[in-house]
Amino acid sequence: MKIVVIDYGIGNVKSIINSFEKQNIKAILSRDKQVILEADGLILPGVGAFSHGMNNLNKYGLVPIIKEYVKTEKPLLGICLGMQMLFERSEEFLNTEGIGLIKGSVIKLPIESSNKIKLPHISWNEIIPKKILWSNTILDDIKVNSNMYFVHTFVGNPENDKDILSITKYHGVEFCSSIKKNNIYGCQFHPEKSAETGLYIISNFIKICRKIN
């Protein structure tokens, strides 16, 4: 079992690598094309601005490699900014083109400033099913309304509801908190920082990798 975490100079990769080590799985940090394509499972991490993340992916020539990997039908998991960059575009700061694996765009959480509700959304919050059954996904056997750890201002807005694995509500505003499209997964929350439930999601991802391979 070889899990590769994409190395593009952004993201708290240490906590992600540690979350796999707790499952007795070694995760390798790499931007090497051959290493990535040979992975049993691929993680796209990320924190910070969408444009900065995409600039770095493009600088290291990683976008076509990620697309080539996805064609192998092996699992890919984007986390936080890593999930957002799977979309076609983002409106953060300036319109920036994403990887384009998920139809839709990344938008600012539609919170009215007059509500005096602070952004970013930094808190534990519940995940709720949307269109997709959670069985045989990264959320397999996760309890509905489980709390995950979020740190973000922008959210992915899928064009197709069928790509939404879970939703979350922040002061009455509903947003997509995880996605699934074929072998592509994404979490707006941080499973690696979401205690035992988050580690169970990592374990489910490992199980999916084993089934595919």
DRENPA-3360 file (N, C-alpha, C; in nm, 2 decimals, always signed):
BEGIN
1 = MKIVVIDY = +0.08/-0.12/+0.00/+0.00/+0.00/+0.00/+0.09/+0.12/+0.00 ~ +0.07/+0.21/-0.11/+0.15/+0.33/-0.11/+0.06/+0.45/-0.13 ~ +0.06/+0.53/-0.03/-0.02/+0.66/-0.03/+0.08/+0.77/-0.06 ~ +0.04/+0.86/-0.16/+0.13/+0.97/-0.19/+0.05/+1.10/-0.16 ~ +0.12/+1.19/-0.09/+0.07/+1.32/-0.06/+0.14/+1.42/-0.15 ~ +0.06/+1.49/-0.23/+0.12/+1.57/-0.33/+0.20/+1.69/-0.27 ~ +0.33/+1.70/-0.31/+0.41/+1.80/-0.25/+0.42/+1.92/-0.35 ~ +0.35/+2.03/-0.32/+0.35/+2.15/-0.40/+0.38/+2.28/-0.31;
9 = GIGNVKSI = +0.43/+2.25/-0.20/+0.48/+2.36/-0.11/+0.37/+2.43/-0.03 ~ +0.25/+2.37/-0.02/+0.14/+2.43/+0.05/+0.07/+2.31/+0.13 ~ +0.03/+2.35/+0.26/-0.05/+2.25/+0.33/+0.02/+2.20/+0.45 ~ -0.06/+2.17/+0.55/-0.01/+2.11/+0.67/+0.01/+1.96/+0.65 ~ +0.11/+1.92/+0.58/+0.12/+1.78/+0.54/+0.16/+1.68/+0.65 ~ +0.22/+1.74/+0.76/+0.27/+1.65/+0.87/+0.16/+1.59/+0.94 ~ +0.05/+1.66/+0.96/-0.07/+1.60/+1.03/-0.14/+1.50/+0.94 ~ -0.14/+1.52/+0.81/-0.19/+1.42/+0.72/-0.11/+1.29/+0.72;
17 = INSFEKQN = +0.02/+1.31/+0.71/+0.11/+1.19/+0.71/+0.09/+1.11/+0.84 ~ +0.09/+1.19/+0.95/+0.07/+1.12/+1.08/-0.06/+1.04/+1.09 ~ -0.17/+1.10/+1.03/-0.30/+1.03/+1.03/-0.29/+0.89/+0.96 ~ -0.21/+0.88/+0.86/-0.19/+0.75/+0.79/-0.10/+0.66/+0.87 ~ +0.00/+0.72/+0.93/+0.09/+0.64/+1.02/+0.02/+0.57/+1.13 ~ -0.09/+0.64/+1.18/-0.17/+0.59/+1.29/-0.24/+0.46/+1.24 ~ -0.26/+0.45/+1.11/-0.33/+0.34/+1.05/-0.22/+0.23/+1.00 ~ -0.10/+0.25/+1.04/+0.01/+0.17/+1.00/+0.04/+0.17/+0.85;
25 = IKAILSRD = +0.01/+0.29/+0.79/+0.03/+0.31/+0.65/+0.13/+0.42/+0.63 ~ +0.24/+0.40/+0.55/+0.33/+0.50/+0.52/+0.28/+0.59/+0.41 ~ +0.28/+0.72/+0.43/+0.24/+0.82/+0.33/+0.37/+0.89/+0.28 ~ +0.39/+0.90/+0.15/+0.51/+0.96/+0.09/+0.47/+1.10/+0.04 ~ +0.56/+1.20/+0.07/+0.54/+1.33/+0.02/+0.62/+1.34/-0.11 ~ +0.56/+1.37/-0.22/+0.63/+1.37/-0.35/+0.56/+1.46/-0.45 ~ +0.64/+1.51/-0.55/+0.58/+1.57/-0.67/+0.64/+1.50/-0.80 ~ +0.70/+1.39/-0.78/+0.76/+1.31/-0.89/+0.64/+1.24/-0.96;
33 = KQVILEAD = +0.64/+1.26/-1.09/+0.53/+1.20/-1.17/+0.52/+1.05/-1.16 ~ +0.63/+0.98/-1.17/+0.62/+0.83/-1.16/+0.58/+0.78/-1.02 ~ +0.62/+0.85/-0.92/+0.58/+0.81/-0.78/+0.43/+0.84/-0.77 ~ +0.38/+0.95/-0.82/+0.24/+0.98/-0.81/+0.16/+0.88/-0.88 ~ +0.20/+0.85/-1.01/+0.12/+0.76/-1.09/+0.12/+0.61/-1.04 ~ +0.22/+0.58/-0.96/+0.23/+0.44/-0.90/+0.16/+0.43/-0.77 ~ +0.11/+0.54/-0.72/+0.04/+0.54/-0.59/-0.09/+0.46/-0.59 ~ -0.12/+0.40/-0.48/-0.25/+0.33/-0.46/-0.36/+0.43/-0.42;
41 = GLILPGVG = -0.32/+0.54/-0.36/-0.41/+0.64/-0.32/-0.33/+0.78/-0.32 ~ -0.40/+0.88/-0.36/-0.34/+1.01/-0.38/-0.41/+1.12/-0.29 ~ -0.33/+1.20/-0.22/-0.39/+1.30/-0.13/-0.35/+1.44/-0.19 ~ -0.44/+1.53/-0.21/-0.41/+1.67/-0.25/-0.45/+1.75/-0.13 ~ -0.35/+1.80/-0.05/-0.37/+1.88/+0.07/-0.38/+2.02/+0.03 ~ -0.39/+2.11/+0.13/-0.39/+2.25/+0.10/-0.46/+2.34/+0.21 ~ -0.39/+2.45/+0.24/-0.45/+2.56/+0.31/-0.41/+2.69/+0.25 ~ -0.50/+2.79/+0.26/-0.46/+2.92/+0.21/-0.54/+2.96/+0.09;
49 = AFSHGMNN = -0.49/+3.05/+0.00/-0.56/+3.10/-0.11/-0.56/+3.01/-0.23 ~ -0.67/+3.01/-0.30/-0.69/+2.92/-0.42/-0.58/+2.96/-0.53 ~ -0.57/+3.09/-0.56/-0.47/+3.13/-0.66/-0.33/+3.09/-0.63 ~ -0.29/+3.10/-0.51/-0.15/+3.06/-0.47/-0.14/+2.91/-0.48 ~ -0.24/+2.83/-0.44/-0.23/+2.69/-0.46/-0.22/+2.64/-0.61 ~ -0.30/+2.70/-0.69/-0.30/+2.67/-0.83/-0.17/+2.71/-0.90 ~ -0.12/+2.83/-0.86/+0.01/+2.87/-0.91/+0.12/+2.77/-0.88 ~ +0.12/+2.72/-0.76/+0.22/+2.62/-0.73/+0.20/+2.49/-0.80;
57 = LNKYGLVP = +0.08/+2.44/-0.81/+0.05/+2.32/-0.89/+0.10/+2.33/-1.03 ~ +0.07/+2.45/-1.09/+0.11/+2.47/-1.23/+0.27/+2.49/-1.24 ~ +0.33/+2.55/-1.14/+0.47/+2.57/-1.14/+0.55/+2.44/-1.14 ~ +0.49/+2.34/-1.07/+0.56/+2.21/-1.07/+0.50/+2.11/-1.17 ~ +0.41/+2.16/-1.26/+0.36/+2.08/-1.36/+0.27/+1.96/-1.31 ~ +0.20/+1.99/-1.20/+0.13/+1.88/-1.14/-0.01/+1.86/-1.19 ~ -0.07/+1.96/-1.25/-0.21/+1.95/-1.29/-0.23/+1.84/-1.39 ~ -0.15/+1.83/-1.50/-0.17/+1.71/-1.59/-0.14/+1.58/-1.53;
65 = IIKEYVKT = -0.05/+1.58/-1.43/-0.02/+1.45/-1.36/-0.14/+1.41/-1.28 ~ -0.20/+1.50/-1.21/-0.32/+1.47/-1.13/-0.43/+1.41/-1.22 ~ -0.45/+1.48/-1.33/-0.55/+1.43/-1.43/-0.52/+1.29/-1.48 ~ -0.40/+1.27/-1.51/-0.36/+1.14/-1.56/-0.38/+1.03/-1.45 ~ -0.35/+1.07/-1.33/-0.37/+0.97/-1.22/-0.52/+0.94/-1.21 ~ -0.60/+1.04/-1.21/-0.75/+1.01/-1.20/-0.80/+0.91/-1.30 ~ -0.74/+0.92/-1.42/-0.78/+0.83/-1.53/-0.75/+0.68/-1.50 ~ -0.66/+0.66/-1.40/-0.63/+0.52/-1.36/-0.74/+0.46/-1.28;
73 = EKPLLGIC = -0.83/+0.54/-1.24/-0.95/+0.51/-1.15/-0.91/+0.47/-1.01 ~ -0.79/+0.50/-0.97/-0.74/+0.49/-0.83/-0.79/+0.61/-0.75 ~ -0.81/+0.60/-0.62/-0.87/+0.70/-0.54/-0.78/+0.83/-0.52 ~ -0.85/+0.94/-0.53/-0.79/+1.07/-0.50/-0.87/+1.14/-0.39 ~ -0.81/+1.20/-0.29/-0.88/+1.27/-0.19/-0.82/+1.41/-0.17 ~ -0.90/+1.51/-0.20/-0.86/+1.65/-0.18/-0.91/+1.70/-0.04 ~ -0.82/+1.77/+0.03/-0.86/+1.81/+0.17/-0.85/+1.97/+0.17 ~ -0.96/+2.03/+0.22/-0.97/+2.17/+0.24/-0.94/+2.25/+0.10;
81 = LGMQMLFE = -0.84/+2.32/+0.09/-0.80/+2.39/-0.03/-0.78/+2.28/-0.14 ~ -0.73/+2.17/-0.11/-0.71/+2.06/-0.20/-0.85/+2.02/-0.26 ~ -0.95/+2.01/-0.19/-1.09/+1.99/-0.24/-1.13/+2.10/-0.34 ~ -1.11/+2.22/-0.29/-1.16/+2.34/-0.37/-1.09/+2.34/-0.51 ~ -0.96/+2.31/-0.51/-0.89/+2.31/-0.64/-0.93/+2.21/-0.74 ~ -1.01/+2.11/-0.70/-1.07/+2.01/-0.79/-1.17/+2.07/-0.88 ~ -1.23/+2.19/-0.84/-1.33/+2.25/-0.92/-1.28/+2.32/-1.04 ~ -1.37/+2.38/-1.12/-1.33/+2.44/-1.24/-1.27/+2.58/-1.22;
89 = RSEEFLNT = -1.32/+2.65/-1.12/-1.27/+2.79/-1.10/-1.30/+2.83/-0.96 ~ -1.24/+2.95/-0.92/-1.27/+3.01/-0.79/-1.28/+3.16/-0.81 ~ -1.37/+3.22/-0.73/-1.38/+3.37/-0.73/-1.30/+3.43/-0.62 ~ -1.22/+3.36/-0.55/-1.14/+3.41/-0.44/-1.03/+3.51/-0.50 ~ -1.04/+3.64/-0.45/-0.95/+3.75/-0.49/-0.97/+3.78/-0.64 ~ -0.94/+3.68/-0.72/-0.96/+3.70/-0.87/-1.01/+3.57/-0.93 ~ -1.07/+3.57/-1.04/-1.12/+3.45/-1.10/-1.00/+3.36/-1.14 ~ -0.99/+3.24/-1.08/-0.87/+3.16/-1.11/-0.92/+3.02/-1.16;
97 = EGIGLIKG = -0.86/+2.97/-1.26/-0.89/+2.84/-1.31/-0.84/+2.73/-1.22 ~ -0.93/+2.63/-1.19/-0.89/+2.52/-1.11/-0.85/+2.40/-1.20 ~ -0.84/+2.28/-1.13/-0.80/+2.16/-1.20/-0.91/+2.11/-1.30 ~ -1.04/+2.14/-1.26/-1.15/+2.11/-1.34/-1.20/+1.97/-1.34 ~ -1.18/+1.89/-1.23/-1.23/+1.76/-1.22/-1.37/+1.75/-1.18 ~ -1.42/+1.86/-1.11/-1.55/+1.86/-1.06/-1.62/+1.99/-1.12 ~ -1.73/+1.97/-1.18/-1.80/+2.09/-1.24/-1.85/+2.18/-1.13 ~ -1.83/+2.31/-1.15/-1.87/+2.40/-1.05/-1.76/+2.50/-1.01;
105 = SVIKLPIE = -1.79/+2.59/-0.92/-1.70/+2.69/-0.88/-1.68/+2.70/-0.73 ~ -1.58/+2.77/-0.69/-1.56/+2.80/-0.54/-1.60/+2.94/-0.51 ~ -1.69/+2.95/-0.42/-1.75/+3.08/-0.38/-1.73/+3.11/-0.23 ~ -1.74/+3.24/-0.20/-1.73/+3.28/-0.06/-1.86/+3.23/+0.01 ~ -1.84/+3.18/+0.13/-1.96/+3.15/+0.21/-2.06/+3.26/+0.22 ~ -2.18/+3.24/+0.17/-2.28/+3.35/+0.16/-2.34/+3.40/+0.29 ~ -2.25/+3.45/+0.37/-2.29/+3.50/+0.50/-2.30/+3.65/+0.50 ~ -2.42/+3.71/+0.53/-2.44/+3.85/+0.53/-2.36/+3.92/+0.64;
113 = SSNKIKLP = -2.28/+4.02/+0.61/-2.20/+4.09/+0.70/-2.28/+4.16/+0.81 ~ -2.41/+4.19/+0.78/-2.49/+4.25/+0.88/-2.53/+4.16/+0.99 ~ -2.51/+4.03/+0.97/-2.55/+3.93/+1.07/-2.44/+3.93/+1.18 ~ -2.33/+4.00/+1.16/-2.22/+4.00/+1.26/-2.16/+3.86/+1.28 ~ -2.18/+3.78/+1.18/-2.12/+3.64/+1.19/-1.98/+3.64/+1.13 ~ -1.89/+3.59/+1.20/-1.75/+3.60/+1.16/-1.71/+3.50/+1.06 ~ -1.63/+3.54/+0.97/-1.56/+3.45/+0.88/-1.41/+3.47/+0.90 ~ -1.32/+3.37/+0.88/-1.36/+3.24/+0.84/-1.44/+3.15/+0.94;
121 = HISWNEII = -1.50/+3.05/+0.88/-1.57/+2.95/+0.96/-1.47/+2.86/+1.02 ~ -1.44/+2.88/+1.15/-1.34/+2.80/+1.23/-1.42/+2.74/+1.34 ~ -1.45/+2.61/+1.33/-1.53/+2.54/+1.43/-1.54/+2.40/+1.40 ~ -1.59/+2.32/+1.50/-1.64/+2.19/+1.48/-1.79/+2.20/+1.43 ~ -1.82/+2.13/+1.33/-1.96/+2.14/+1.27/-2.00/+2.00/+1.22 ~ -2.13/+1.99/+1.21/-2.19/+1.86/+1.17/-2.19/+1.84/+1.01 ~ -2.18/+1.71/+0.97/-2.19/+1.68/+0.83/-2.32/+1.60/+0.82 ~ -2.39/+1.62/+0.71/-2.53/+1.57/+0.69/-2.53/+1.51/+0.54;
129 = PKKILWSN = -2.60/+1.39/+0.52/-2.60/+1.34/+0.39/-2.68/+1.43/+0.29 ~ -2.65/+1.42/+0.16/-2.72/+1.50/+0.06/-2.78/+1.41/-0.04 ~ -2.71/+1.38/-0.15/-2.77/+1.29/-0.25/-2.71/+1.15/-0.25 ~ -2.59/+1.14/-0.20/-2.52/+1.01/-0.21/-2.53/+0.93/-0.08 ~ -2.56/+0.80/-0.09/-2.55/+0.72/+0.02/-2.40/+0.70/+0.07 ~ -2.38/+0.70/+0.20/-2.24/+0.70/+0.25/-2.18/+0.57/+0.25 ~ -2.26/+0.46/+0.23/-2.20/+0.32/+0.23/-2.10/+0.31/+0.11 ~ -1.99/+0.25/+0.14/-1.88/+0.22/+0.04/-1.82/+0.35/-0.01;
137 = TILDDIKV = -1.82/+0.46/+0.07/-1.75/+0.58/+0.04/-1.66/+0.61/+0.16 ~ -1.59/+0.72/+0.16/-1.50/+0.76/+0.27/-1.58/+0.79/+0.40 ~ -1.72/+0.80/+0.39/-1.80/+0.83/+0.50/-1.88/+0.70/+0.55 ~ -1.83/+0.59/+0.50/-1.90/+0.46/+0.53/-1.89/+0.44/+0.68 ~ -2.01/+0.41/+0.74/-2.03/+0.39/+0.89/-2.00/+0.51/+0.97 ~ -1.99/+0.63/+0.91/-1.98/+0.75/+0.99/-2.12/+0.79/+1.03 ~ -2.14/+0.83/+1.15/-2.28/+0.87/+1.20/-2.32/+1.00/+1.14 ~ -2.44/+1.01/+1.10/-2.50/+1.13/+1.05/-2.49/+1.24/+1.16;
145 = NSNMYFVH = -2.46/+1.36/+1.13/-2.44/+1.47/+1.23/-2.31/+1.46/+1.30 ~ -2.22/+1.38/+1.26/-2.08/+1.37/+1.32/-2.02/+1.51/+1.30 ~ -1.94/+1.55/+1.40/-1.87/+1.68/+1.40/-1.73/+1.67/+1.34 ~ -1.70/+1.76/+1.25/-1.57/+1.76/+1.18/-1.51/+1.90/+1.20 ~ -1.38/+1.91/+1.19/-1.31/+2.04/+1.21/-1.30/+2.12/+1.08 ~ -1.35/+2.24/+1.08/-1.35/+2.33/+0.96/-1.26/+2.45/+0.99 ~ -1.19/+2.50/+0.88/-1.12/+2.63/+0.88/-1.13/+2.68/+0.74 ~ -1.22/+2.77/+0.71/-1.23/+2.81/+0.57/-1.33/+2.93/+0.56;
153 = TFVGNPEN = -1.31/+3.00/+0.45/-1.40/+3.12/+0.41/-1.47/+3.09/+0.28 ~ -1.41/+3.01/+0.20/-1.47/+2.98/+0.07/-1.51/+2.83/+0.06 ~ -1.60/+2.80/-0.03/-1.66/+2.66/-0.03/-1.68/+2.62/-0.18 ~ -1.66/+2.49/-0.21/-1.69/+2.44/-0.34/-1.84/+2.44/-0.36 ~ -1.89/+2.48/-0.48/-2.03/+2.48/-0.51/-2.05/+2.40/-0.64 ~ -2.07/+2.26/-0.62/-2.09/+2.17/-0.73/-2.20/+2.21/-0.82 ~ -2.18/+2.20/-0.95/-2.29/+2.22/-1.05/-2.39/+2.11/-1.04 ~ -2.35/+1.99/-1.01/-2.44/+1.87/-1.00/-2.45/+1.83/-0.86;
161 = DKDILSIT = -2.58/+1.83/-0.81/-2.60/+1.78/-0.67/-2.55/+1.64/-0.65 ~ -2.55/+1.56/-0.76/-2.51/+1.42/-0.74/-2.37/+1.40/-0.70 ~ -2.29/+1.51/-0.71/-2.15/+1.51/-0.67/-2.13/+1.54/-0.52 ~ -2.24/+1.58/-0.45/-2.23/+1.62/-0.31/-2.25/+1.50/-0.22 ~ -2.15/+1.47/-0.14/-2.15/+1.36/-0.05/-2.21/+1.40/+0.08 ~ -2.18/+1.52/+0.13/-2.24/+1.57/+0.25/-2.25/+1.73/+0.25 ~ -2.34/+1.78/+0.33/-2.36/+1.92/+0.35/-2.33/+1.96/+0.49 ~ -2.31/+2.08/+0.52/-2.30/+2.14/+0.65/-2.37/+2.27/+0.66;
169 = KYHGVEFC = -2.42/+2.31/+0.77/-2.49/+2.44/+0.79/-2.41/+2.53/+0.89 ~ -2.39/+2.65/+0.84/-2.32/+2.75/+0.93/-2.41/+2.87/+0.94 ~ -2.47/+2.89/+1.06/-2.57/+2.99/+1.09/-2.68/+3.00/+0.98 ~ -2.73/+2.88/+0.95/-2.84/+2.87/+0.86/-2.80/+2.86/+0.71 ~ -2.68/+2.88/+0.68/-2.63/+2.87/+0.54/-2.58/+2.73/+0.51 ~ -2.64/+2.67/+0.41/-2.60/+2.53/+0.38/-2.49/+2.53/+0.27 ~ -2.38/+2.45/+0.29/-2.28/+2.44/+0.19/-2.23/+2.30/+0.18 ~ -2.17/+2.27/+0.07/-2.11/+2.14/+0.04/-1.99/+2.12/+0.13;
177 = SSIKKNNI = -1.99/+2.01/+0.21/-1.87/+1.98/+0.29/-1.79/+1.86/+0.25 ~ -1.84/+1.78/+0.16/-1.76/+1.68/+0.10/-1.82/+1.64/-0.03 ~ -1.74/+1.58/-0.12/-1.78/+1.55/-0.26/-1.74/+1.41/-0.29 ~ -1.81/+1.35/-0.39/-1.76/+1.22/-0.45/-1.81/+1.22/-0.59 ~ -1.71/+1.20/-0.68/-1.74/+1.17/-0.82/-1.65/+1.06/-0.87 ~ -1.71/+0.94/-0.89/-1.64/+0.82/-0.92/-1.53/+0.80/-0.82 ~ -1.40/+0.80/-0.86/-1.29/+0.78/-0.77/-1.23/+0.90/-0.71 ~ -1.30/+1.02/-0.73/-1.26/+1.15/-0.67/-1.34/+1.18/-0.55;
185 = YGCQFHPE = -1.26/+1.21/-0.44/-1.33/+1.25/-0.31/-1.27/+1.39/-0.27 ~ -1.35/+1.46/-0.19/-1.30/+1.58/-0.14/-1.37/+1.61/-0.01 ~ -1.29/+1.67/+0.09/-1.35/+1.71/+0.22/-1.31/+1.86/+0.24 ~ -1.41/+1.94/+0.27/-1.38/+2.08/+0.30/-1.33/+2.09/+0.44 ~ -1.37/+1.99/+0.53/-1.31/+1.98/+0.66/-1.18/+1.91/+0.66 ~ -1.12/+1.90/+0.78/-0.99/+1.84/+0.79/-1.01/+1.70/+0.87 ~ -1.01/+1.59/+0.79/-1.03/+1.46/+0.87/-0.91/+1.43/+0.96 ~ -0.79/+1.48/+0.91/-0.67/+1.45/+0.99/-0.67/+1.53/+1.13;
193 = KSAETGLY = -0.76/+1.62/+1.14/-0.77/+1.70/+1.26/-0.90/+1.68/+1.33 ~ -0.98/+1.58/+1.29/-1.12/+1.56/+1.34/-1.13/+1.44/+1.43 ~ -1.03/+1.42/+1.52/-1.03/+1.32/+1.62/-1.05/+1.18/+1.56 ~ -1.11/+1.09/+1.64/-1.13/+0.95/+1.60/-1.22/+0.94/+1.48 ~ -1.32/+1.02/+1.47/-1.41/+1.01/+1.35/-1.33/+1.05/+1.22 ~ -1.25/+1.15/+1.23/-1.16/+1.18/+1.12/-1.07/+1.07/+1.08 ~ -1.01/+1.01/+1.18/-0.92/+0.90/+1.15/-0.99/+0.78/+1.09 ~ -1.12/+0.76/+1.12/-1.20/+0.66/+1.06/-1.22/+0.69/+0.91;
201 = IISNFIKI = -1.24/+0.82/+0.88/-1.25/+0.85/+0.74/-1.12/+0.82/+0.66 ~ -1.01/+0.85/+0.73/-0.88/+0.81/+0.67/-0.87/+0.66/+0.65 ~ -0.92/+0.58/+0.75/-0.92/+0.44/+0.74/-1.01/+0.39/+0.62 ~ -1.13/+0.46/+0.60/-1.22/+0.42/+0.49/-1.15/+0.45/+0.36 ~ -1.07/+0.56/+0.35/-1.00/+0.59/+0.23/-0.90/+0.48/+0.19 ~ -0.83/+0.43/+0.30/-0.73/+0.32/+0.28/-0.81/+0.20/+0.23 ~ -0.92/+0.17/+0.29/-1.00/+0.05/+0.25/-1.04/+0.06/+0.10 ~ -1.08/+0.18/+0.06/-1.11/+0.20/-0.08/-0.99/+0.18/-0.17;
209 = CRKIN = -0.88/+0.22/-0.13/-0.75/+0.20/-0.21/-0.72/+0.06/-0.22 ~ -0.74/-0.02/-0.12/-0.72/-0.16/-0.12/-0.81/-0.24/-0.21 ~ -0.94/-0.19/-0.22/-1.04/-0.26/-0.30/-1.00/-0.24/-0.45 ~ -0.96/-0.11/-0.48/-0.93/-0.08/-0.62/-0.81/-0.15/-0.67 ~ -0.71/-0.17/-0.57/-0.58/-0.23/-0.61/-0.57/-0.38/-0.58;
% end
